Amino acid sequence: MVLKTSAETEDVSKLHIADPQKSMEDEIESVLQERIMILDGGMGTMIQQHALAEEDFRGHEFKDHSRPLKGNNDLLSITQPDIICAIHKEYLLSGADIIETNTFSSTRVAQADYGLEHLAYRLNRVSAQVARKAADDVTAQTGIRRYVAGAMGPTNRTLSVSPSVERPDYRNITFDELVEAYKEQAKGLLDGGVDILLVETIFDTANAKAAIFALQTLFEEEYAPRPIFVSGTIVDKSGRTLSGQTGEAFVISVSHSKALCIGLNCALGAAEMRPFIETIGKCTTAYIICYPNAGLPNTFGGYDETPEVTAKHIKNFALDGLVNIVGGCCGTTPAHIRYLMSYNFREIAEAVKFCKPRVPPALSQGYMLLSGLEPFRIGPYTNFVNIGERCNVAGSRKFAKLIMAGNYEEALGIAKLQVEMGAQVLDINMDDGMLDGPAAMTRFCNLISSEPDIAKVPLCIDSSNFSVIEAGLKCCQGKCIVNSISLKEGEEDFLEKARKIKLYGSAVVVMAFDEMGQATETETKIAICSRAYHLLVEKVHFNPNDIIFDPNILTIGTGMEEHNLYAINFINATKTIKETLPGARISGGLSNLSFSFRGMDAIREAMHGVFLYHAIRYGMDMGIVNAGNLPVYDDIHKELLQLCENLIWNKDPDATEKLLRYAQNHAQGGKKVVQTDEWRESSVEERLEYALIKGIEKYVTADTEEARLNQEKYPRPLNIIEGPLMNGMKIVGDLFGAGKMFLPQDPYHGTVVLATVKGDVHDIGKNIVGVVLGCNNFRVIDLGVMTPCDKILRAAVENKADIIGLSGLITPSLDEMIFVAKEMERLAIKIPLLIGGATTSKTHTAVKIAPRYSAPVIHVLDASKSVVVCSQLLDESVKDDFFEEILEEYEEIRQEHYESLKERRYLSLQQARRKGFHNDWSSGHRPVKPKFIGTKVFEDYDLERLVEYIDWKPFFDVWQLRGKYPNRGFPKVFNDKTVGEEAKKVYNDAQNLLKTLINQKKLQARGVVGFWPAQSVEDDIYLYAAEEAVGSSEPIAKFYGLRQQAEKDSACTDPYYCLSDFIAPLGSGICDYLGLFAVACFGVDELCNEFRKQDDEYNIIMVKALADRLAEAFAEELHERVRKEFWAYCSTEQLDLSDLRRIKYEGIRPAPGYPSQPDHTEKLTMWKLANIEETTGIGLTESLAMIPASAVSGLYFSSPKSKYFAVGKICKDQVTCTVCCANAVVTPFKNALLKIMHGEKMCLSQRWRNGWDPFWDMIPNNWDTCG
């Protein structure tokens, strides 16, 4: 049984029009002429505030549905209608004149992702009824008329972009399927009682044209017309839609809709949207609607722009006369709408009182407007328009041969050449008896849409078969020309085709044919064109500026006398048509003129040049020509020029014979246009860049190989990708990776699994990334949209993926990405994870996703960057350095983020302890007893043992010799072109000096290591002289830990760490142990004094740097011995040096004064416990710095669960506990904290002098209120 909502049972058959004498469009327009109207804000934003769960989306009716439904907001109109109605009413009571139905994704196309395509009509009708009821209730309550706009979103499919890398001509939906889906949606909306139909968030104009086609068809056949609003989406500051159109081209493409309002929504905030709204306003007579996001998304996918800020921008729009309707999109709320209203009626009372809404401009009459990706305006002062003729199977043998052979990609090269050589419109003709015309036209037009260099110009869809014409029109997002229709089948056929062409939004060429045949005489041409003009304008209401007449350019020079006047007749007819039929244009097929001279290219081109010279002067506007092969009139050889003049104007009865003789003596079969290869003389880098940008495949393999052989410049193939190839690819990436990258087809570089995460149905950006990766020889496994985590991970395992890429557009997708990362960590998957999508950011990735997963997690800004990132992750020689660089960068981002939080929240100490790390000591790891209890001293450690443990990267940092990626670190720094040579010199000097110092025993290494039984007591660690003393005697030492208190992100499940968490608690029955160490390198001061006497500053720095490296190496080597020998809790460990530096071993050695234990005063306990100064000579200064300076000390923890962490800032309760605990050592640090607690202030010099400056950052900004 299907349950119906209260809205579903309500009668909405009545028309909601206040004035029955006015149409709805007239009524709304009368309001728009008086004031700026207000649209509502984001529906999704408000739904998210309800934090609905899966069961809420399902309701009772869909509780057993087979697919997840969470995120299907449109379904809530059925399952939670009260919530949707309440949201509508909140917007209306905030001042909205118009509310949108909750139907953005209510087509069967979009609902198919949820398995609910059968509900499409019902979803729309019910949503419209819910909105209608809310609008009517508030109208009655306030006495102010409210309207309902039926929201028609773009769907998750696109007619202009292929989802398949291998098949750029493939589409996963057809124009007809979209039309039917939009018809079904519109019927539901209209039956539910909407006042307006809003086609919105248009990222692909072809989809919008399908929606407009559906609406206009319904209005002609079934429903009374309703106002149409059309709103596009400019995706970034380039000013283009996702499918590549400029704002002006978009307006031209949808101008046939006769929309009451045209505008923009989504993607941008008001400030960023302003220049594009201005542009659109200047090129349309429609009213302007603008409903931006609440600013740009923040780093976590949310929106921070306050209602005040949004309204301030909109206020300026109003004052400058840019808009007629304003509202909000993503991130906006009723508060934003209230502020818009306050600006509209109160806060700028006087300004808006006298500020009229935008008055649509009276655009210049007499312009024909066409579009591809870019606008094309043909006006009174436009030069002759070249319509490229070579993509015609009937007119070009080369093109026909390629199409017949199925070689469409090479045929595309002919189209590109036509545009490069000056074609402003491209004629496409597939009329051949051996071709499936509609299929051929569809495939070729789809390929063109993937090539921005071609798609930027309008197309002329040319066929004598109307089904072929329709096939072409269904593939074009721009405003095309149809070539052609005529009266030869009678008026009824002519009008039927004209009406369809108008529905597609195309201009039309009308041939001078009628029921009697082709017009050859001047008067007949004029009569037929006049008749057709009046039929189009008066019966079809065709825009006169969209009408082009072809009065028939017929062949001359045939030897038949009746043909001699054909050129003159065309020119004379052109003159009269232009004078008598306002707005009409004249075109013609130029090649017909010279057909009798076929094979004689020089003669034909000269005839064309002469004919056009005269025809253009008489009014010919455009022509189908071989662009680039038109000679300049004055450049034609004088003898040939005169012969052509005589033939065209019929001045010499022997003109044909004379031209033939001229051809025999001069032309010899004519000439061909030759493409030069001058660019091939450039450097190999410039050639590779040029080839990639221009899409020239021919030489790429050879040029890449030439670059590869230059081992000095490009030691690795990746360097070529990062250099010249990426320079070209960056430009291509800006064009959405549209089929322009032709790298050698080697074996796959790797396998990448891509998916839009669960709950998100947006996949355009992901598809572009797939195209870019596919074109660069990556195997792409695209899982589509709404992909659950388990499906992603299963596909990754089954396909042996090298990389996983997650995409999402809506804010809830960010939480799903976090979940996927946590699952990958839980399952011990180590595949690199790429994050991308409109709501994602590097900061969100660094702060919220990367900490959940130990393998690489990288945010990829755009499609062009994906290739470089994937290549680096899969290159064994650079991937570790690349990951290390990412880790460092993301750690900096995290720190900057947390430091930037003005009012960060903190847990109380008790809360932090409850949420601390609680190990299962009874069933988990059992601590290993060290080989001895007490200390072991090393009086003169063998320096030769330490040399191989030296980490040289910090050494080069001392000398400011930092290589740039991929030449970071040792020894890759030597390859860096900036610092490599100097780094090698310094390194060689260091090696020589180090050998001398060791051989001559100028340096001495001393150290101590010790172990004691230990137990934790809350945040502290108690040490005992022997195991027997644990719990029965007083501890011999106590270490006071500090616990994290800064509140972690809500999605984070990490505990609040303290070092004591890694030691078994007192009373657990588990005896644990803690170790410590201190090591140093002695003899540095004596050596420096010797070098100072010689004024040798270089070797002073060198000795200090080497001593520091030896001390760190001592700590590393000694820790390894502790794990394998002295404590022996990892006696079988086998790790190389790179593993040691990446901390692949068990256990940690945190040092006092560092993030895990920022309190330097813990050194006092260490020094006393192990008699460090007495046994090793390593001392402490007044401010607790170690002497000598080349020294390292710390604690040893053996637990495999132990990890490094940053305590961060702490609160008063923890400071009180730390300072006031029984028997605590009173130090300058603790004294300083006591002073802060009592409100005293200290200047920087005092802080420094008292030795506690490193701890200042532990005090939060909101000290007075935290803890």
FENGI-V195824 format. One line per field, one symbol per residue. psi: psi as a letter, one per 30 degrees, with the letter a starting at -180 (. if undefined). burial: # if it has 24 or more other C-alpha atoms within 12 Angstrom, else .. A space follows every 50 residues. Layout:
psi->???
burial->???
//
This chain:
psi->kkkkleeffkjgfkkikejffkleeeeeeeeffelklklaakeeeeeeff hklefeeeaeegfgkflkfkfieffffefhfeeeeeeeeeeeffgkekkk ligehglfeefffgggffgeeeeeeeeeeeeeeeeeeeeeefgkkklkkj kjlflglkffkkfkefiffkkglleeeeeeeeeeeeeeeeffglfljjjl hjfjfeeeeeeeeeeeeefeeelkklkkkkkljkfaffgllegfkleeee eefgfffhkekkalllelleeffefeeeeeffgkfllkkjillialkafg fakfkleeeeeeeeeeeeeghfleklalbkfllfeeeeeeeeeefdehee efegjllkjkljlklgkkklkbflljkjafgklkkjjkffhjfffjeeee eeeefgieeeeeeeeeeeeeggkfkjkkkhjkfgkjeeeeeeeeeeeeff jefeffllkjjjlfjfeeeeeeeffkfljlkkjlllgfgleeeeeeeeee eeefhllkkkkikaffakkfleeeeeeeeeeeeeeeeeefhkkffgkkkj gjjlklgffkefffgeeeeeeeeeeeeeffjkfklklljefeegffgkfi eeeeeeeeeeeeeeeeffgkelljljkfgjlkeffkkeeeeeeeeeeegh fjfgeeeeeeeeeefeehfallkkklheffflleeeeeeeeeefhjfege eeeeeeeefifeeifkeeeeefceeeeefeeeefghhihgjilkillkfl kkkkkklkfkgkgeeeeeeeeeeefghkjkjjfblhjleeeeeeeeeegh kfkkkklkeleffeeeeeeeeeeeeeghkgkkkkklleflleeeeeefee ffkflkkkkjeleffeeeeeeeffjfffeeeeeeeeeeeeeeeeeeeeff jeiklklleeeeeegajjkifefbkkkkklflkalkkjeikjfeffefgk jfefefeeghijlkkghllkgffffkfefeeeeeeeeeeeeeeeeeeeeg hfkkkllkklklkkkkjcglkkkleleffkfflklflkkjlkkkfkklkf fkgkljlkfffgkklkffgkkllklllklljlfeeeeeeeeefghieefe eeeeeeeeeeeeeeeeeeeeeeefeeehfifgkikleeeefghflkllik kkflefifjfffeeeeeeegheeefffjakleggkkkleilklalkkfkf fklklkeaklleeeeeeeeglkgkkkleeeeeeeeeegglkkleeeeeef ggeffeffjleheffl.
burial->....#.##...#...##......##.###.##..##############.. .#.#.####..#....###############.################## ##############.#..#####################.....###### ################.####.############################ ##################......############..############ ###############################################.## ###.###############.#########################..... .#..######.....#############.....#############..## .###...#########################....############## ######################################..#..##.#### ##############...#####.##############..#.######### ########....################..#################..# ################.##############....#...########### ..#.##..##.##...#................##############.## ..##..##.....#.############################.....## #######################################.###.###... #########################...###################### ########################...##########..##.##...#.. ...######..##.#####.#....######.#########.##.##.## ###.##..#.###.######.#####..##..##.##..#..##..##.. .##########################..##...###############. ....############...###############..##..........## ########################.#####.........#....###### #################.#####.######..################## ###################.......########.##.........#..# ######.###..#..##
//
